[in-house]
Amino acid sequence: MALHAELEAQIDKWRGYVQRRQAISPADVDELEDHLRGQIADRRATGLDDEEAFLVAIKRLGNLDAVSREFAREHSDRLWKQLVLVPEGSGDAGTPPWRELAVVLTLAVGAGVAAKAGLAWLDDGAVLARNLCLLVFPFLAAYFAWKRRLTARVAATLLVPFAALAVVLNVYPFASGGSTEVLATLHAPVVLWLLAGAAYAGGRWRSDSRRMDFVRFTGELAIYYTLLALGGAVLIGLTFAALQIAGTDLRPILEDWILPFAIPGALIIAAWLVEAKQDVVENIAPVLTRVFTPLTIAMLLALLAVFTAVGGLVDTDRDLLILMDAILVLVLCLLLYSISARDPLAPPGLSDALQLVLVVAALAVDAVMLTAMLTRIAEFGFSPNKIAALGLNLLLLVHLVRAAWLTVGFLRGRRPFTALERWQTRYLPVYGAWAAIVVMVFPPVFGFA
């Protein structure tokens, strides 16, 4: 009880410090405190005591809030914790410090076993593709549930849509190789990822700050997973070459055992690494966004020129439209990651202006694509693929237009950056809803064709 009382006193001290700043409204102070308490709860869930959890949470919040960063400088009397995957003495009383590592490895192996079982039991490639994410998702969700100590009510809330999705994907009489089957396979991971986000948020999915944390987590997870994949590919390639020179063929073992375990298992390991990195003073998000934003702008402008030079919109190659859709989704991911990495209290700068250019360039590409799609629909009629692509591009159009408007307001000093941040997080469930519609509604509407 004394420790909790001391923690509350520290939070009150921080709150009083923040409230003395006239530029921060009481509502913003409440939101910052909610974010701080969420970070403290997450840190305590990893085994840190109250003092350690408060220090790390303040520094984590300090990456987003200049006032908290100044508070940290004035009130911290020791060095901030650095990245330690299994910090010595970080476990609860009587709990070995390697407990989290053991849990992560168990879940990673479990995900590999599930994927291997799916490969063995599901002979049909299309059925396997529909179920692969369903096989791996429970292990990632279980890690978040263990990490966040989810209540039975929250776990049940997540289990219901997961079960409904599993039933739909396996009960619907899809035509083999049909459009609705492919669309359901592509959109099911979006629904599952938003369910993973709800688990990551510890059930507090309505919190804007927790949603933005999940956006940041997603971006860093992609980076870590890519690094693990590249490192694993180099290691496997060297081993393969060495054994091949010795007269041993590694290909059957690679296809039957290594890849089925490594690909899903690396996802759990990458999630753990991102969680462990939350204790680090700095992260690589701001650096990456500053590097890739101008490069992406150049790519969009070049693609827009190429797309325009193709000629008649009706004759535009279908594969080009699909590729441009994928590029727009990647641009949206970069936009979200950029916003999640920015200090919301920092004044407008060059990076914000570049972000506006990025959004405008994406809007131009989206407008051209919408024109091409509507022209093709008028010429050739409706199809599941065309409606799904049209719906996605309309969602992107609304998202980007509002983001551009709010960015202009921020650059002109008429709106706070938090308005742009909140728009991103509150719009995310719209994509999940559309993905659920494509998976559950499109197949019966289009006769499972």
C-alpha positions in Angstrom: 0.0 0.0 0.0 2.9 2.4 0.8 4.4 1.8 -2.6 1.1 2.6 -4.3 0.6 5.7 -2.2 4.1 6.8 -3.2 3.3 6.2 -6.9 0.1 8.3 -6.6 2.2 11.0 -5.0 4.6 10.9 -7.9 1.7 11.1 -10.5 0.2 14.0 -8.6 3.6 15.8 -8.6 3.9 15.3 -12.4 0.3 16.4 -12.9 0.9 19.6 -10.9 4.0 20.3 -13.0 2.1 19.9 -16.2 -0.9 22.0 -15.1 1.3 25.0 -14.5 1.8 25.2 -18.2 -0.9 27.6 -19.5 -0.8 26.2 -23.0 -2.1 22.8 -21.9 -5.9 22.6 -21.2 -7.3 20.5 -18.3 -8.7 18.0 -20.9 -5.3 17.5 -22.4 -3.8 17.0 -18.9 -6.4 14.3 -18.2 -5.6 12.6 -21.5 -1.9 12.7 -20.8 -2.5 11.3 -17.3 -4.6 8.5 -18.8 -1.7 7.7 -21.2 0.8 7.8 -18.3 -1.2 5.5 -16.2 -1.6 3.1 -19.1 2.2 3.1 -19.6 2.8 2.5 -15.9 0.3 -0.4 -15.9 2.1 -1.9 -18.9 5.5 -1.6 -17.2 4.3 -3.1 -14.0 2.9 -6.0 -16.0 6.5 -6.8 -17.1 7.5 -7.1 -13.5 8.9 -3.6 -12.7 8.2 -2.1 -9.3 6.2 1.2 -8.9 9.3 3.4 -9.0 10.8 1.8 -12.0 7.5 1.7 -13.8 6.9 5.4 -13.2 10.4 6.3 -14.4 10.2 4.3 -17.6 6.6 5.5 -18.2 7.6 9.2 -17.8 10.4 8.7 -20.3 8.1 6.9 -22.7 5.6 9.7 -22.4 8.5 12.1 -22.7 9.0 11.0 -26.3 5.5 12.3 -27.0 5.3 15.3 -24.7 7.9 18.0 -24.3 6.5 19.0 -20.9 6.9 15.5 -19.5 10.4 15.4 -21.1 11.3 18.5 -19.2 9.8 17.1 -16.0 11.9 14.0 -16.5 15.1 16.0 -16.8 14.3 18.1 -13.6 13.1 15.2 -11.4 15.0 12.2 -12.4 18.0 11.4 -10.2 19.2 8.3 -12.1 19.9 7.1 -15.6 17.0 5.9 -17.7 16.8 2.2 -18.3 18.3 0.9 -21.5 17.3 -2.0 -23.6 17.7 -5.3 -21.7 15.7 -8.1 -23.0 15.6 -9.9 -19.6 16.5 -7.2 -17.1 18.1 -8.6 -13.9 15.8 -8.4 -11.0 12.8 -7.3 -13.1 10.6 -10.2 -12.3 8.0 -10.4 -9.5 9.0 -11.7 -6.2 9.7 -15.5 -6.5 9.5 -15.3 -10.3 12.6 -16.2 -12.4 13.7 -13.2 -14.6 13.6 -15.4 -17.7 9.8 -16.1 -17.3 8.8 -13.8 -20.1 11.4 -15.3 -22.4 10.0 -18.8 -21.6 6.5 -17.7 -22.4 7.5 -16.1 -25.6 9.4 -19.1 -26.8 6.6 -21.4 -25.9 4.1 -19.3 -27.9 6.5 -19.1 -30.8 6.9 -22.8 -30.9 3.1 -23.2 -30.5 2.5 -20.9 -33.5 5.0 -23.1 -35.5 3.3 -26.3 -34.5 -0.1 -24.8 -35.5 1.2 -23.8 -38.9 2.9 -27.2 -39.4 -0.4 -28.9 -38.5 -2.3 -26.8 -40.9 0.2 -27.6 -43.7 -0.2 -31.3 -42.9 -4.0 -31.5 -42.5 -5.2 -28.9 -45.0 -4.3 -30.3 -48.4 -6.3 -27.7 -50.3 -4.1 -24.6 -50.9 -7.0 -22.2 -50.8 -8.4 -23.6 -47.5 -4.9 -23.4 -46.0 -4.6 -19.7 -47.1 -7.9 -18.9 -45.5 -6.9 -20.5 -42.2 -3.3 -19.7 -41.9 -3.9 -16.4 -40.1 -6.5 -18.1 -37.9 -3.9 -20.6 -36.8 -1.3 -18.0 -35.8 -3.4 -15.2 -34.4 -4.3 -17.0 -31.1 -0.7 -17.2 -30.1 0.0 -13.5 -30.7 -3.3 -12.6 -28.9 -2.3 -14.9 -26.0 1.0 -13.0 -25.7 -0.8 -9.7 -25.4 -3.4 -11.3 -23.0 -0.6 -12.5 -20.8 1.3 -9.3 -21.1 -1.7 -7.0 -20.4 -3.4 -9.5 -17.9 -6.6 -9.3 -19.8 -9.8 -10.0 -17.9 -12.0 -12.9 -18.8 -14.6 -10.5 -20.1 -12.2 -8.8 -22.5 -10.9 -12.1 -23.6 -14.4 -13.4 -24.3 -15.2 -10.2 -26.2 -12.2 -10.9 -28.5 -13.1 -14.6 -28.8 -16.6 -14.0 -30.2 -15.6 -12.1 -33.4 -12.6 -14.5 -33.9 -14.9 -17.5 -33.7 -17.4 -15.8 -36.1 -14.6 -15.1 -38.6 -13.4 -18.7 -38.4 -16.8 -20.1 -39.0 -17.4 -17.8 -42.0 -14.1 -18.7 -43.6 -14.7 -22.4 -43.3 -18.5 -22.8 -43.7 -19.2 -20.5 -46.7 -19.3 -22.5 -49.9 -16.8 -20.5 -51.8 -16.3 -21.4 -55.5 -12.8 -22.7 -55.9 -10.5 -19.9 -56.9 -13.4 -17.5 -57.0 -13.1 -13.7 -56.4 -15.0 -13.8 -53.1 -12.7 -16.5 -51.7 -9.6 -14.5 -52.6 -11.2 -11.3 -51.2 -12.1 -13.0 -48.0 -8.6 -14.4 -47.7 -7.0 -11.0 -48.2 -9.3 -9.1 -45.8 -9.5 -11.6 -42.9 -6.0 -10.6 -41.7 -7.1 -7.0 -41.4 -10.0 -8.0 -39.1 -7.6 -10.2 -37.1 -5.0 -7.5 -36.8 -7.6 -5.0 -35.3 -8.6 -7.7 -32.8 -4.9 -8.0 -32.0 -4.9 -4.3 -31.5 -7.8 -4.6 -29.0 -5.8 -7.2 -27.1 -2.7 -5.0 -27.2 -4.6 -2.1 -25.8 -5.7 -4.3 -22.9 -9.3 -3.9 -23.7 -9.0 0.0 -23.7 -9.6 0.2 -27.5 -11.6 3.4 -27.2 -8.5 5.2 -25.8 -6.9 7.3 -28.6 -3.5 7.0 -26.9 -3.7 3.2 -26.8 -4.7 3.1 -30.5 -1.7 5.3 -31.4 0.5 3.0 -29.3 -0.7 0.1 -31.4 0.0 2.0 -34.6 3.5 2.6 -33.4 3.8 -1.0 -32.4 2.7 -2.2 -35.8 5.3 -0.1 -37.6 8.1 -1.3 -35.3 6.9 -4.9 -35.6 7.2 -4.7 -39.4 10.7 -3.4 -39.0 11.8 -6.1 -36.5 10.1 -8.9 -38.5 11.9 -7.8 -41.7 15.2 -7.7 -39.9 14.6 -11.2 -38.4 13.6 -12.4 -41.9 16.7 -11.0 -43.5 19.0 -12.3 -40.8 17.3 -15.7 -40.9 17.6 -15.8 -44.7 21.3 -15.1 -44.6 21.9 -17.8 -42.0 19.8 -20.4 -43.8 21.4 -19.6 -47.1 24.9 -20.0 -45.7 23.9 -23.3 -44.0 22.2 -24.5 -47.2 25.3 -23.7 -49.3 27.7 -25.4 -46.8 25.6 -28.6 -46.6 25.1 -28.7 -50.4 28.9 -28.6 -50.9 29.1 -31.5 -48.4 26.5 -33.5 -50.4 23.5 -33.0 -48.2 20.3 -31.5 -49.5 18.6 -29.2 -47.0 15.6 -28.4 -49.2 13.1 -31.0 -47.7 13.9 -29.9 -44.1 13.7 -26.3 -45.1 10.3 -26.6 -46.7 8.8 -29.1 -44.2 10.1 -27.9 -40.9 12.3 -24.8 -40.8 10.0 -22.4 -42.7 6.7 -23.5 -41.1 8.2 -22.9 -37.7 10.3 -19.9 -38.4 7.8 -17.7 -40.3 5.0 -17.6 -37.6 7.4 -18.0 -34.7 9.4 -14.9 -35.8 6.2 -12.9 -35.5 5.9 -13.7 -31.8 9.6 -13.0 -31.3 9.3 -9.7 -33.1 6.3 -8.6 -31.0 8.4 -9.4 -27.9 11.3 -7.4 -29.1 9.1 -4.4 -29.8 7.7 -4.7 -26.3 11.1 -4.9 -24.8 12.3 -1.9 -26.7 9.6 0.3 -25.1 12.1 0.7 -22.2 14.7 2.3 -24.5 15.3 6.1 -24.3 15.0 6.6 -28.0 13.5 4.7 -30.9 14.2 4.6 -34.6 10.7 5.7 -35.8 11.5 9.5 -36.2 14.7 8.6 -38.2 12.9 6.2 -40.5 10.0 8.6 -41.2 12.3 11.5 -42.1 14.2 9.3 -44.5 11.3 7.5 -46.2 8.8 10.4 -46.4 10.7 12.3 -49.2 11.6 9.1 -51.0 7.9 8.0 -51.0 6.9 11.4 -52.3 9.3 11.0 -55.2 8.0 7.5 -55.9 4.3 8.7 -55.9 5.0 11.5 -58.3 6.9 9.2 -60.6 4.1 6.6 -60.5 1.5 9.3 -61.0 3.3 10.4 -64.2 3.6 6.8 -65.4 -0.1 6.1 -64.6 -1.2 9.3 -66.4 0.9 8.4 -69.5 -0.7 5.0 -69.9 -3.6 6.6 -71.8 -7.2 5.6 -71.8 -8.6 4.9 -68.3 -10.7 2.0 -69.5 -7.7 0.2 -71.0 -5.6 0.7 -67.9 -4.0 -2.6 -67.0 -5.8 -4.3 -64.1 -2.6 -5.4 -62.5 -1.4 -1.8 -62.5 -4.5 -0.7 -60.6 -3.9 -3.5 -58.0 -0.3 -2.5 -57.6 -1.2 1.2 -57.1 -3.8 0.2 -54.5 -1.0 -1.7 -52.6 1.2 1.4 -52.9 -1.5 3.6 -51.4 -1.9 1.3 -48.5 1.8 1.4 -47.8 1.7 5.2 -48.0 -1.1 5.2 -45.5 1.0 3.0 -43.2 3.9 5.4 -43.5 1.6 8.4 -42.7 0.3 6.7 -39.6 3.8 5.7 -38.5 5.0 9.2 -39.1 2.3 10.7 -36.9 2.8 8.1 -34.2 6.5 9.0 -34.1 6.1 12.8 -33.8 6.2 14.9 -30.7 2.6 16.3 -30.6 3.7 19.4 -28.7 6.6 20.4 -31.1 5.9 23.3 -33.4 5.3 22.8 -37.1 8.4 22.1 -39.1 9.8 20.9 -42.5 8.8 17.3 -41.8 5.1 18.3 -41.3 5.2 20.2 -44.6 6.7 17.1 -46.3 3.9 15.0 -44.7 1.3 17.4 -46.3 3.0 16.9 -49.7 2.9 13.2 -49.2 -0.8 13.3 -48.4 -1.6 15.5 -51.4 0.4 13.3 -53.8 -1.4 10.2 -52.5 -4.7 12.1 -53.0 -3.8 12.8 -56.6 -3.0 9.1 -57.2 -6.2 8.0 -55.4 -8.3 10.4 -57.5 -6.8 9.1 -60.8 -7.4 5.5 -59.6 -11.0 6.2 -58.6 -11.6 7.7 -62.0 -10.2 4.7 -63.7 -12.2 2.3 -61.5 -15.5 4.1 -62.1 -14.8 4.2 -65.8 -14.1 0.5 -65.9 -17.3 -0.2 -63.9 -19.4 1.9 -66.3 -17.8 0.0 -69.2 -17.7 -3.6 -68.0 -20.2 -3.7 -65.1 -19.8 -4.6 -61.4 -17.8 -7.4 -59.9 -16.7 -8.3 -56.3 -13.1 -7.2 -57.0 -14.1 -3.9 -58.5 -16.5 -3.1 -55.6 -14.0 -4.1 -53.0 -11.3 -1.9 -54.6 -13.7 1.0 -55.1 -14.7 0.8 -51.4 -11.1 0.8 -50.3 -10.2 3.8 -52.4 -13.2 5.7 -51.2 -12.2 5.1 -47.6 -8.6 6.2 -48.5 -10.0 9.3 -50.1 -12.0 10.3 -47.0 -9.0 9.5 -44.8 -6.5 11.5 -46.8 -8.7 14.5 -47.4 -9.4 15.0 -43.7 -5.7 14.4 -42.9 -4.7 17.0 -45.4 -7.2 19.5 -44.0 -6.1 19.0 -40.5 -2.4 19.2 -41.5 -3.0 22.5 -43.2 -4.7 23.8 -40.1 -1.8 22.6 -37.9 0.8 24.2 -40.2 -1.1 27.5 -40.1 -1.3 27.3 -36.3 -5.1 27.0 -36.2 -5.3 23.4 -34.9 -3.2 21.3 -32.5 -1.4 18.3 -33.7 -3.5 16.1 -31.4 -6.5 16.8 -33.7 -4.6 15.1 -36.6 -3.5 12.3 -34.3 -7.0 11.6 -33.1 -8.4 11.6 -36.6 -6.0 8.8 -37.6 -6.8 6.6 -34.6 -10.6 7.1 -34.7 -10.7 6.2 -38.4 -8.9 3.0 -38.1 -11.9 0.9 -37.1 -13.6 2.0 -40.4 -11.0 -0.2 -42.3 -11.8 -3.1 -40.0 -15.5 -2.7 -40.6 -15.0 -2.6 -44.3 -12.8 -5.7 -44.2 -15.4 -7.5 -42.2 -18.1 -6.6 -44.7 -15.9 -7.9 -47.6 -15.4 -11.2 -45.7 -18.9 -11.8 -44.4 -21.3 -9.9 -46.8 -19.7 -10.1 -50.2 -19.6 -13.9 -50.6 -23.4 -14.4 -50.2 -24.3 -11.2 -52.1 -22.2 -12.3 -55.1 -23.3 -16.0 -54.8 -19.9 -17.1 -53.4 -18.5 -16.7 -57.0 
